[in-house]
Amino acid sequence: MVEPDPNYEDALDAARFRTGGWKTDFSLHTVAYDEFLSGGVPRDGIPPLDDPQFESIADADSWLEDVQPVVSLEVNGQARAYPLAILTWHEIANDTVGGVPVSVTFCPLCNSAVAFDRRLGDVTLDFGVSGNLRHSDLVMWDRQTESWWQQLTGEGIVGVYAGYRLNLVPAQIVSWADFRAAFPDADVLSRDTGHSRDYGRNPYYGYDRVDQSPFLFQGRPDDRLLPMERVAALELDGQPLAFPFMTLEREGAVNYEANGRSIVVLFQPGTASALDQSRIAESRDVGATGVFDAELDGQMLTFRVSADGFADDQTGSVWNVLGQAVSGPLAGQSLTPIVHGNHFWFAWAAFAPETVVYRGGE
C-alpha cells in the first residue's frame, strides 16, 4: 500500500500541470510531481475511443496500404487490428476482445503500442488521456477513480490505484499486409469514430529521425543507443532487455536465452513508420518484430531467416512474424507471444535503466 504524502500540497504548488477539476487523491503517489509536464492539451483533448467500431478485412483494404502499421491483438482466438493511422489521433481504444476488456494504446512520442487488461480485481476500468506526460510518455487516467497511470508500463502512479499494475496483453506493430494474411477473418478498427480527423496523416512529421531530440523529455538519455532508435523491448523474468532494430535488421532472427528461458526475436522488413512522412503510407520502412517463447509443446526450437519468412531448424516448418507456422510439419500451430514493444530507446531506458542491450551474435 502507498502511504499518503503529508507534504503533497507543497509539491503540487510547484508542479507544471493543472490539478483543477480532478477528483484524484493527489496525496497518494509513487513518483515525484516534478517529473510530470503538461502535454499542451486538456484532459481527453486527445479523445479516446470508448465505443470503437470495426469493419471487415475487405472494407479496410480499400483504404489501408500494405505497408501501413497496425497494432495486432489476438485474445482467446479473436483477432483485431488497430491501424496507427487512427490510433495516433486517439491514443486509447477501450474495447473488449475475446471476452476480455482491454485498452489498446499508442503513445506517438515514445512509439509505444501497449495493450492492457482493463480489469483490476472486480473493477473494469475505462481509460482516457490525462493531457500530461512523464518521461515524454502518455499518462492515462481511469474514469472510475481518476487515478493516473503510466502508459508504457501499466503502473498506477497517482491516486487510489498508485502502486497497482495492470496486466499487459501481447500486441505487435506489424504491416497491414502481414496482418491481413495472418488473420483473413479478423475485425479492423474503423474510421467511423464520431470524430473528424485526417486519418492516414501523420501529425508528428519527421519526429522519429534516429538522432532527433525527444519531445518534452527532461531526463538524460541513455547514451548506449541513439535516443530515437527503435528497440524490441521486453522484460524476461524480471530482466529488462532491448534488441536494437539496426541489429535485428542485420540478423533477422535472434535465438536468445536469459534466466533459463529461451526466446526468439524475429525481424521482418515491410512495415512503414507511423511518424516519418506526413502521409503514413509514404513513410520509410522500419520493419516489424515479434518475440516468442521458443518452446512449443515441449520441443525447443531455434529459428533462422528463410526465403518465405522464418524456418525452425528442428522441423523445417516456415513461420511468419506473428509466430504462426504457415507450412511444414508444424503448420497451423502458433508460438506463445511474449509481451514486448517497439519503443524508442530513450523512453524504454527511462523506465528500465537496468536494461541489457543485445549487441549481436558472435
Order of alpha helices (4+ residues) and beta strands (2+ residues): alpha-beta-beta-alpha-beta-beta-alpha-beta-beta-beta-beta-beta-beta-beta-beta-beta-beta-beta-alpha-beta-beta-beta-alpha-beta-beta-beta-beta-beta-beta-beta-beta-beta-beta-alpha-beta
